Amino acid sequence: MNTQLAPVQGSHEHPPQPERLPETHPVRRVGALDRAAMHLGVALIHWGRRPAKARRRPRPMLAPESIEARRELDRVRDQYLVLKLTQFR
């Protein structure tokens, strides 16, 4: 094989640019108040996303009056049904 590659002569920029010096930017520091506010915000986000468990409530107890009223209602209904059945015989 007689193919010869061209030698590398350095980098070329297209279009050619004049030599530039890297620009220096002043370093901005974060203050203690800003850092504390950021930590508080992150803590609030974590607290807001916590898993919430529903509190188990004890089963409500019926008042004795309502239990007695239910029994009375059942007794009167049974009497009515017995009376109704005896009329059709």
DSSP file (Angstrom, degrees, kcal/mol; ACC not computed):
  #  RESIDUE AA STRUCTURE BP1 BP2  ACC     N-H-->O    O-->H-N    N-H-->O    O-->H-N    TCO  KAPPA ALPHA  PHI   PSI    X-CA   Y-CA   Z-CA
    1    1 A M              0   0    0      0, 0.0     0, 0.0     0, 0.0     0, 0.0   0.000 360.0 360.0 360.0 128.0    0.0    0.0    0.0
    2    2 A N        +     0   0    0      2,-0.1     2,-0.3     0, 0.0     0, 0.0   0.250 360.0 124.6-106.5  11.8    1.5    3.3   -1.1
    3    3 A T        -     0   0    0      1,-0.0     2,-0.4     0, 0.0     0, 0.0  -0.577  40.8-165.3 -78.1 131.8   -0.9    5.7    0.6
    4    4 A Q        -     0   0    0     -2,-0.3     2,-0.2     3,-0.0    -2,-0.1  -0.970  13.4-133.4-119.9 132.2    0.7    8.2    2.9
    5    5 A L        -     0   0    0     -2,-0.4     3,-0.1     1,-0.1     0, 0.0  -0.512  28.4-105.1 -82.2 149.3   -1.3   10.3    5.4
    6    6 A A        -     0   0    0     -2,-0.2    -1,-0.1     1,-0.1     2,-0.1  -0.486  41.7-106.0 -71.2 142.6   -0.7   13.9    5.7
    7    7 A P        -     0   0    0      0, 0.0     2,-0.4     0, 0.0    -1,-0.1  -0.393  32.4-110.8 -69.9 147.8    1.3   14.9    8.8
    8    8 A V        -     0   0    0      1,-0.1     3,-0.1    -2,-0.1    -3,-0.0  -0.667  32.8-176.7 -79.1 126.3   -0.7   16.6   11.7
    9    9 A Q        -     0   0    0      1,-0.5     2,-0.2    -2,-0.4    -1,-0.1   0.188  50.0 -80.4-111.6  16.5    0.4   20.2   12.0
   10   10 A G        -     0   0    0      2,-0.1    -1,-0.5     0, 0.0     2,-0.3  -0.481  67.8 -43.9 108.7 176.2   -1.6   21.3   15.0
   11   11 A S        -     0   0    0     -2,-0.2     2,-0.4    -3,-0.1    -3,-0.0  -0.585  47.8-158.0 -86.4 143.6   -5.2   22.4   15.4
   12   12 A H        -     0   0    0     -2,-0.3     2,-0.5     4,-0.0    -2,-0.1  -0.963   5.0-150.0-118.1 135.5   -6.9   24.7   13.0
   13   13 A E        -     0   0    0     -2,-0.4     4,-0.0     4,-0.1    -2,-0.0  -0.883  20.7-122.4-105.0 136.3   -9.9   26.8   14.0
   14   14 A H  S    S+     0   0    0     -2,-0.5    -2,-0.0     1,-0.2     3,-0.0  -0.986 101.0  23.8-121.1 126.5  -12.4   27.6   11.3
   15   15 A P  S    S-     0   0    0      0, 0.0    -1,-0.2     0, 0.0     0, 0.0   0.724 112.5-109.2 -67.9 157.4  -12.9   30.5   10.9
   16   16 A P        -     0   0    0      0, 0.0    -2,-0.1     0, 0.0    -4,-0.0  -0.281  36.0-156.8 -59.4 135.3   -9.6   31.5   12.3
   17   17 A Q        -     0   0    0     -4,-0.0    -4,-0.1     3,-0.0     3,-0.1  -0.864  18.9-111.3-113.0 145.5   -9.9   33.2   15.7
   18   18 A P        -     0   0    0      0, 0.0     2,-0.1     0, 0.0    -1,-0.0  -0.382  53.1 -80.5 -69.1 157.4   -7.4   35.6   17.3
   19   19 A E        -     0   0    0     -2,-0.1     2,-0.4     1,-0.0     0, 0.0  -0.360  54.9-161.4 -58.9 130.8   -5.6   34.3   20.3
   20   20 A R        -     0   0    0     -3,-0.1    -1,-0.0    -2,-0.1    -3,-0.0  -0.921  13.5-140.2-119.3 142.8   -7.8   34.6   23.3
   21   21 A L        -     0   0    0     -2,-0.4     2,-0.1     1,-0.1     3,-0.0  -0.787  40.0 -96.7 -93.0 143.6   -6.9   34.6   26.9
   22   22 A P        -     0   0    0      0, 0.0     2,-0.3     0, 0.0    -1,-0.1  -0.373  41.9-118.8 -61.6 136.3   -9.4   32.7   29.2
   23   23 A E        -     0   0    0     -2,-0.1     2,-0.5     1,-0.0    -3,-0.0  -0.556  22.7-141.4 -77.6 137.7  -11.8   35.1   30.8
   24   24 A T        -     0   0    0     -2,-0.3    -1,-0.0    -3,-0.0    -3,-0.0  -0.866  13.3-163.0-102.8 132.4  -11.7   35.2   34.5
   25   25 A H        -     0   0    0     -2,-0.5     2,-0.1     3,-0.0     3,-0.0  -0.897  27.9-109.2-110.4 140.5  -14.9   35.5   36.4
   26   26 A P        -     0   0    0      0, 0.0     2,-0.4     0, 0.0     0, 0.0  -0.469  36.9-116.0 -67.3 140.5  -15.1   36.6   40.0
   27   27 A V        -     0   0    0     -2,-0.1     2,-0.5     1,-0.0     0, 0.0  -0.650  25.0-144.4 -80.8 126.7  -16.0   33.7   42.3
   28   28 A R        -     0   0    0     -2,-0.4     2,-0.3    -3,-0.0    -1,-0.0  -0.809  11.8-149.5 -94.4 127.7  -19.3   34.3   44.1
   29   29 A R        -     0   0    0     -2,-0.5     2,-0.5     1,-0.0     0, 0.0  -0.695  12.8-125.3 -94.5 147.6  -19.5   32.9   47.5
   30   30 A V        -     0   0    0     -2,-0.3     2,-0.0     1,-0.0    -1,-0.0  -0.813  29.2-129.8 -92.8 128.6  -22.7   31.7   49.1
   31   31 A G     >  -     0   0    0     -2,-0.5     4,-2.2     1,-0.1     5,-0.2  -0.250  18.7-111.4 -75.3 164.5  -23.5   33.4   52.4
   32   32 A A  H  > S+     0   0    0      1,-0.2     4,-2.4     2,-0.2     5,-0.2   0.861 117.8  53.5 -64.5 -36.5  -24.4   31.6   55.6
   33   33 A L  H  > S+     0   0    0      2,-0.2     4,-2.4     1,-0.2    -1,-0.2   0.912 109.4  47.8 -66.7 -41.8  -28.0   33.0   55.5
   34   34 A D  H  > S+     0   0    0      2,-0.2     4,-2.2     1,-0.2    -2,-0.2   0.908 112.3  49.7 -63.9 -41.0  -28.5   31.7   51.9
   35   35 A R  H  X S+     0   0    0     -4,-2.2     4,-2.2     2,-0.2    -2,-0.2   0.906 111.4  48.5 -65.1 -41.7  -27.0   28.3   52.9
   36   36 A A  H  X S+     0   0    0     -4,-2.4     4,-2.4     1,-0.2    -1,-0.2   0.901 110.7  51.2 -65.4 -40.5  -29.3   28.0   55.9
   37   37 A A  H  X S+     0   0    0     -4,-2.4     4,-2.3     1,-0.2    -1,-0.2   0.890 109.8  50.4 -64.4 -38.2  -32.4   29.0   53.9
   38   38 A M  H  X S+     0   0    0     -4,-2.2     4,-2.4     2,-0.2    -2,-0.2   0.927 111.2  47.7 -65.3 -44.1  -31.5   26.3   51.3
   39   39 A H  H  X S+     0   0    0     -4,-2.2     4,-2.4     1,-0.2    -2,-0.2   0.888 111.6  50.8 -64.7 -38.4  -31.2   23.6   54.0
   40   40 A L  H  X S+     0   0    0     -4,-2.4     4,-2.4     2,-0.2    -1,-0.2   0.916 110.1  50.0 -64.3 -42.2  -34.5   24.7   55.6
   41   41 A G  H  X S+     0   0    0     -4,-2.3     4,-2.0     2,-0.2    -2,-0.2   0.913 111.6  47.2 -62.4 -43.4  -36.2   24.5   52.2
   42   42 A V  H  X S+     0   0    0     -4,-2.4     4,-2.4     1,-0.2    -1,-0.2   0.902 111.5  51.7 -65.4 -39.9  -34.8   21.0   51.5
   43   43 A A  H  X S+     0   0    0     -4,-2.4     4,-2.5     1,-0.2    -2,-0.2   0.898 109.2  50.3 -63.8 -39.4  -35.9   19.9   55.0
   44   44 A L  H  X S+     0   0    0     -4,-2.4     4,-2.3     2,-0.2    -1,-0.2   0.881 109.3  50.9 -66.0 -37.4  -39.4   21.2   54.5
   45   45 A I  H  X S+     0   0    0     -4,-2.0     4,-1.3     2,-0.2    -2,-0.2   0.931 111.8  47.2 -64.8 -44.2  -39.7   19.4   51.2
   46   46 A H  H  < S+     0   0    0     -4,-2.4     3,-0.3     1,-0.2    -2,-0.2   0.913 112.8  49.4 -62.2 -41.7  -38.5   16.1   52.9
   47   47 A W  H >< S+     0   0    0     -4,-2.5     3,-1.1     1,-0.2    -1,-0.2   0.884 109.2  52.3 -65.8 -37.8  -41.0   16.7   55.7
   48   48 A G  H 3< S+     0   0    0     -4,-2.3    -1,-0.2     1,-0.2    -2,-0.2   0.762 109.7  49.4 -69.5 -24.6  -43.8   17.4   53.3
   49   49 A R  T 3< S+     0   0    0     -4,-1.3    -1,-0.2    -3,-0.3    -2,-0.2   0.293  81.4 126.1 -97.6  10.3  -43.2   14.1   51.4
   50   50 A R  S <  S-     0   0    0     -3,-1.1     2,-0.3    -4,-0.2    -3,-0.0  -0.334  72.9 -98.4 -67.1 149.8  -43.1   11.9   54.5
   51   51 A P        -     0   0    0      0, 0.0     2,-0.5     0, 0.0    -1,-0.1  -0.526  38.5-144.0 -70.2 131.9  -45.4    8.9   54.4
   52   52 A A        -     0   0    0     -2,-0.3     2,-0.5    -3,-0.1    -3,-0.0  -0.840   8.1-156.2-101.4 129.3  -48.5    9.6   56.3
   53   53 A K        -     0   0    0     -2,-0.5     2,-0.3     3,-0.0     3,-0.0  -0.887  20.2-123.8-103.9 132.7  -50.2    6.9   58.3
   54   54 A A        -     0   0    0     -2,-0.5     2,-0.3     1,-0.1    -2,-0.0  -0.546  27.6-118.7 -73.7 134.9  -53.8    7.2   59.1
   55   55 A R        -     0   0    0     -2,-0.3     2,-0.5     1,-0.1    -1,-0.1  -0.560  24.9-123.9 -73.8 135.4  -54.6    7.1   62.8
   56   56 A R        -     0   0    0     -2,-0.3    -1,-0.1     3,-0.0    -3,-0.0  -0.678  24.4-151.2 -80.7 127.6  -56.8    4.3   63.7
   57   57 A R        -     0   0    0     -2,-0.5     2,-0.1     1,-0.0    -1,-0.0  -0.777  21.1-109.6 -97.5 142.0  -59.9    5.4   65.5
   58   58 A P        -     0   0    0      0, 0.0     3,-0.1     0, 0.0    -1,-0.0  -0.425  44.1 -96.6 -66.9 145.7  -61.6    3.3   68.0
   59   59 A R        -     0   0    0      1,-0.1     2,-0.1    -2,-0.1    -3,-0.0  -0.419  46.1-109.3 -64.4 130.5  -64.9    2.0   66.8
   60   60 A P        -     0   0    0      0, 0.0     2,-0.4     0, 0.0    -1,-0.1  -0.362  28.2-132.9 -66.8 138.3  -67.7    4.2   68.1
   61   61 A M        -     0   0    0     -2,-0.1     2,-0.2    -3,-0.1     0, 0.0  -0.716  19.8-121.1 -89.0 138.5  -69.8    2.7   70.8
   62   62 A L        -     0   0    0     -2,-0.4    -1,-0.0     1,-0.1     5,-0.0  -0.552  30.4-108.6 -77.6 143.5  -73.5    3.0   70.5
   63   63 A A     >  -     0   0    0     -2,-0.2     4,-1.8     1,-0.1     3,-0.5  -0.404  23.9-119.4 -68.1 147.2  -75.3    4.7   73.2
   64   64 A P  H  > S+     0   0    0      0, 0.0     4,-2.4     0, 0.0     5,-0.2   0.828 113.6  59.0 -58.5 -30.7  -77.5    2.4   75.4
   65   65 A E  H  > S+     0   0    0      1,-0.2     4,-2.3     2,-0.2     5,-0.1   0.903 105.4  47.5 -65.9 -39.3  -80.5    4.5   74.4
   66   66 A S  H  > S+     0   0    0     -3,-0.5     4,-2.1     2,-0.2    -1,-0.2   0.866 111.0  51.5 -71.5 -33.6  -80.0    3.8   70.8
   67   67 A I  H  X S+     0   0    0     -4,-1.8     4,-2.1     2,-0.2    -2,-0.2   0.932 112.3  46.3 -65.0 -44.6  -79.5    0.0   71.5
   68   68 A E  H  X S+     0   0    0     -4,-2.4     4,-2.3     1,-0.2    -2,-0.2   0.884 110.9  52.5 -65.4 -38.0  -82.8    0.0   73.4
   69   69 A A  H  X S+     0   0    0     -4,-2.3     4,-2.4     2,-0.2    -1,-0.2   0.891 108.6  50.7 -65.3 -38.7  -84.6    1.9   70.7
   70   70 A R  H  X S+     0   0    0     -4,-2.1     4,-2.4     2,-0.2    -2,-0.2   0.910 110.2  49.5 -64.8 -42.0  -83.4   -0.6   68.1
   71   71 A R  H  X S+     0   0    0     -4,-2.1     4,-2.4     2,-0.2    -2,-0.2   0.914 111.4  49.2 -62.8 -42.1  -84.7   -3.5   70.2
   72   72 A E  H  X S+     0   0    0     -4,-2.3     4,-2.5     2,-0.2     5,-0.2   0.916 110.2  50.9 -63.4 -43.0  -88.0   -1.8   70.7
   73   73 A L  H  X S+     0   0    0     -4,-2.4     4,-2.4     1,-0.2    -2,-0.2   0.919 111.1  48.3 -60.8 -44.0  -88.3   -1.1   67.0
   74   74 A D  H  X S+     0   0    0     -4,-2.4     4,-2.4     1,-0.2    -1,-0.2   0.897 111.3  50.7 -63.2 -40.2  -87.6   -4.8   66.2
   75   75 A R  H  X S+     0   0    0     -4,-2.4     4,-2.1     2,-0.2    -2,-0.2   0.920 111.9  46.0 -64.6 -43.9  -90.1   -6.0   68.8
   76   76 A V  H  X S+     0   0    0     -4,-2.5     4,-2.2     2,-0.2    -2,-0.2   0.898 112.6  50.8 -66.8 -40.0  -92.9   -3.7   67.4
   77   77 A R  H  X S+     0   0    0     -4,-2.4     4,-2.5    -5,-0.2    -2,-0.2   0.918 109.6  50.5 -63.0 -42.8  -92.1   -4.8   63.8
   78   78 A D  H  X S+     0   0    0     -4,-2.4     4,-2.4     1,-0.2    -2,-0.2   0.906 109.9  50.4 -62.4 -40.9  -92.2   -8.5   64.8
   79   79 A Q  H  X S+     0   0    0     -4,-2.1     4,-2.4     1,-0.2    -1,-0.2   0.917 110.8  49.6 -61.3 -42.8  -95.6   -7.9   66.5
   80   80 A Y  H  X S+     0   0    0     -4,-2.2     4,-2.4     1,-0.2    -2,-0.2   0.910 111.4  48.3 -63.1 -43.0  -96.9   -6.2   63.3
   81   81 A L  H  X S+     0   0    0     -4,-2.5     4,-2.4     2,-0.2    -1,-0.2   0.898 111.6  49.4 -66.7 -39.7  -95.7   -9.1   61.1
   82   82 A V  H  X S+     0   0    0     -4,-2.4     4,-2.0     2,-0.2    -2,-0.2   0.924 112.5  48.2 -63.7 -43.4  -97.2  -11.7   63.3
   83   83 A L  H  X S+     0   0    0     -4,-2.4     4,-1.3     1,-0.2    -2,-0.2   0.902 111.7  49.6 -61.8 -42.7 -100.5   -9.8   63.3
   84   84 A K  H  X S+     0   0    0     -4,-2.4     4,-1.0     1,-0.2    -1,-0.2   0.898 110.9  49.7 -65.7 -41.5 -100.4   -9.4   59.5
   85   85 A L  H  < S+     0   0    0     -4,-2.4     4,-0.3     1,-0.2     3,-0.3   0.871 108.7  52.3 -66.7 -36.7  -99.7  -13.2   59.0
   86   86 A T  H >< S+     0   0    0     -4,-2.0     3,-0.6     1,-0.2    -1,-0.2   0.779 103.1  59.1 -71.8 -25.0 -102.6  -14.2   61.3
   87   87 A Q  H 3< S+     0   0    0     -4,-1.3    -1,-0.2     1,-0.2    -2,-0.2   0.836 102.3  52.7 -72.1 -31.9 -105.1  -12.1   59.4
   88   88 A F  T 3<        0   0    0     -4,-1.0    -1,-0.2    -3,-0.3    -2,-0.2   0.490 360.0 360.0 -84.5  -2.3 -104.5  -13.9   56.1
   89   89 A R    <         0   0    0     -3,-0.6    -1,-0.2    -4,-0.3    -2,-0.1   0.438 360.0 360.0 -94.4 360.0 -105.1  -17.4   57.5
